Amino acid sequence: MQSLTYVAAASLLIASLQAASAEDGEKWVVTWTGSVQGPYPIGNPSAQPDQKFAFPDPATGARDQTFRLMVRPDLWGKQARIRFSNAFGKKPVTFDGVHVGLQSSSAALMRGSNRPVTFGTKSSVTIPPGGSAWSDPVALPFVKQPDDLDGRKLAVSFHVAGDSGPMTWHAKALTTSYVSAPGIGSKGASEDEAAFPYTTASWFFVDAVEMTAPADAFAIMAFGDSITDGTASTMNGEDRWPNVLSRRLKAIYGNKVAVVNGGIGGNQIAGPAAYGSDKPFPGGPASGQRLERDVMALSGISSLIWLEGINDFSKNGNAESDKVIAAMKDGVARLRAKWPELRIIGATVTTALGSSSAAHGFAEQDAKRKALNEFIRTSGTFNGVIDFDKATIDPQTGGLKPEFVPDSTVGNAGDKLHPNRTGYLAMGQAIDLDLFKPVKASSSAKAKK
C-alpha cells in the first residue's frame, strides 16, 4: 500500500483538479451522503440480497463490472458533482464510463437523461488507497424546475476497470441499487436495465453528491449511528427520522434545504481506538476519525444534529460515560474551530432497555445512556437540544414504546433497540424547526474557490 503521504498528496491533487465554482448567484450544497465505513463485506446491511453472484470474492471486489447506484438528492440543482471514495481500499481503483441520469424504475433511466461525467476533463480517474476524488460539474438538463424532482432518484453509473480489490462501501443503504455481472465491461451509458441483473441494498465507492443551489440554500447533517442510518425503517421508504425532518422543512423552505444522512450502523463516539482496512470494525471508524471526511469536507452545511452513544455502552463498546462525553466534546470543539457559525444540536440517545440484541438492553448500559443524556441536556455544549429519548420512551417500562418496536424493514418482531417507521416519524415530528432558521452556511475550502 502506498504511504499516507502519497495518498494525501494524490487526494489533494485530485481535489484541486476537480474544484469548481458554481455560477453567479448560486453555490454548491451537499444534497446526499452515504458515509463510507469500511471494506465490503464488513458492516451491518439491512435486507441485503445474496451478493455472491455479483461479487464472488470480496478480496477481488468488483471485476470489470458496472454499478448503477440509486441515490435520492434532498435538493436538486442544474449541476451536480459526485465524490468517489477508495478510503478503505488496498490498491488503486480506476473508474470510467461514469454517467448520471434520472431513474425511471428499477435500473432503467428516463430516456435522454443520462449524462457523461468527467474528472479534470478526462473520462476516467484512478484513486489511490485512502483517497477520494470529486468529479467535474455535470449539467443536468432534465432539471427544469428543481422542485418538480423532489423525491426522485439520481442514478450514478460507473465501471470498475479490472479488479478493485476490497471495496469501500456503506452497508445500510435501505435503497435498492443495481450491479452488472463480473466481466461484462462498461455499461453505464445504457439507459435500459438489461446489463444490471443483480441488486444490492448498499452503496459502493460513491459517498457524496453536491448540487448547485440558490445562495440562501442550506444543508443539515444528521450524524450518528444506526438510528440515524435508519435500521428497522421501510426499505426504499425514505422514512428515517432525517427524512421526516426534511419533509417538514421543505414545507417551509422548498428546494432550498437538504437534510443529509451521516449515520453508520454500529458507529461509536469513542471507539474503536484504531481503524483501517487491515483492522475493520462493522460500525466503521469512531465519529471523531470521520468528521473531516463526512462533515467538514462538504459544502453548505449550516447545522449538525448529533445522535450517538448507545453502541459505546454496549457489550462491544463498554466505554465509560465520561470517556464518551469527552470524545463528543472534542468533536464539537473541532467542528467549531473550523466553522464557528455552525449550529451543533445535541440529540438525546433513545433507550435500548430490554433489547433482544445480545450486545444491548442491560441496566448498566441504560445508566450510562442516562448520564450521557444529562450531559446533552444540561451542559450548554450544544446550540440546542432535541429530546428523542422523551419522544420514544415508555415511562412504565423504560424501554421503547410498544408501537415503535416491530421491524418495518423485514416485518419481524423488532429488537427493542431500533425504532421502526412509526418511531422515526415520532422522532422527526418532535424536532423544533426553529432550531434551523437559516444562518450563513458553512462551506468547505473547495466550495469557495
Stockholm file with secondary structure:
# STOCKHOLM 1.0

chainA/1-449         MQSLTYVAAASLLIASLQAASAEDGEKWVVTWTGSVQGPYPIGNPSAQPDQKFAFPDPATGARDQTFRLMVRPDLWGKQARIRFSNAFGKKPVTFDGVHVGLQSSSAALMRGSNRPVTFGTKSSVTIPPGGSAWSDPVALPFVKQPDDLDGRKLAVSFHVAGDSGPMTWHAKALTTSYVSAPGIGSKGASEDEAAFPYTTASWFFVDAVEMTAPADAFAIMAFGDSITDGTASTMNGEDRWPNVLSRRLKAIYGNKVAVVNGGIGGNQIAGPAAYGSDKPFPGGPASGQRLERDVMALSGISSLIWLEGINDFSKNGNAESDKVIAAMKDGVARLRAKWPELRIIGATVTTALGSSSAAHGFAEQDAKRKALNEFIRTSGTFNGVIDFDKATIDPQTGGLKPEFVPDSTVGNAGDKLHPNRTGYLAMGQAIDLDLFKPVKASSSAKAKK
#=GR chainA/1-449 SS CCCHHHHHHHHHHHHHHHCCCCCTTEEEEEEEECCCCEETTSSCCSSCCCCTTTCSCTTTCCEEEEEEEEECCSSCCSEEEEEEECTTCSSCEEEEEEEEEEEEETTEECTTCCEECCBTTBSEEEECTTCEEECCCEECTTCSSGGGGTTCCEEEEEEEEEECCSCEEESCCCSCEEECCTTCCCCTTCCSSTTCCEEESSEESEEEEEEEEETTCEEEEEEESHHHHTTTSCTTCCCSHHHHHHHHHHHHHSTTEEEEEEECTTCCSSCCSCCBTTBCCTTCSCHHHHHIIIIITSSSEEEEEEECCTTTTSTTTCCCHHHHHHHHHHHHHHHHHHCTTCEEEEECCCCCTTCSSTTSCCHHHHHHHHHHHHHHHHSCCSSEEECHHHHHBCTTTSSBCGGGCSCTTTCSCCCSSSCCHHHHHHHHHTSCGGGGCCCCCCCCGGGGC
#=GC SS_cons         CCCHHHHHHHHHHHHHHHCCCCCTTEEEEEEEECCCCEETTSSCCSSCCCCTTTCSCTTTCCEEEEEEEEECCSSCCSEEEEEEECTTCSSCEEEEEEEEEEEEETTEECTTCCEECCBTTBSEEEECTTCEEECCCEECTTCSSGGGGTTCCEEEEEEEEEECCSCEEESCCCSCEEECCTTCCCCTTCCSSTTCCEEESSEESEEEEEEEEETTCEEEEEEESHHHHTTTSCTTCCCSHHHHHHHHHHHHHSTTEEEEEEECTTCCSSCCSCCBTTBCCTTCSCHHHHHIIIIITSSSEEEEEEECCTTTTSTTTCCCHHHHHHHHHHHHHHHHHHCTTCEEEEECCCCCTTCSSTTSCCHHHHHHHHHHHHHHHHSCCSSEEECHHHHHBCTTTSSBCGGGCSCTTTCSCCCSSSCCHHHHHHHHHTSCGGGGCCCCCCCCGGGGC
//
